[in-house]
Amino acid sequence: MQAYTYLLEEDSRRIKAAIVSKGLNIKMLAEKAGSTRATLSNKINGKTEFTRSEMETIAKILNTSPQTLFFGHELRFA
């Protein structure tokens, strides 16, 4: 699986805000995503990397796109 670069602080804040906006906390999201609170916390805080699959799973749970959740924008093609 391909891993992606560690998150920037602004990316972490955006993800945390999305979690809270859905009425969840990191532990609840981790359970839904098949992970542990510690693992997800490390990834959200930029200590370890997300895989593409993890990004897609978390974005789906939070009802958004991986591009918006992790990078703050939608990809647009001409």
Long-range contacts (C-beta under 8 A, 24 or more apart in sequence): 1-51, 1-52, 1-53, 2-51, 2-52, 3-49, 3-50, 3-51, 4-49, 4-50, 4-51, 4-52, 4-55, 4-70, 5-49, 6-46, 6-47, 6-48, 6-49, 7-43, 7-44, 7-45, 7-46, 7-50, 7-70, 8-46, 9-46, 10-72, 11-46, 11-70, 11-71, 11-72, 12-44, 12-45, 12-46, 14-69, 14-72, 15-44, 15-58, 15-69, 15-70, 16-44, 18-62, 18-64, 18-69, 19-62, 22-61, 22-62, 22-63, 24-62, 29-58, 29-61, 29-62, 32-61, 33-57, 33-58, 33-61
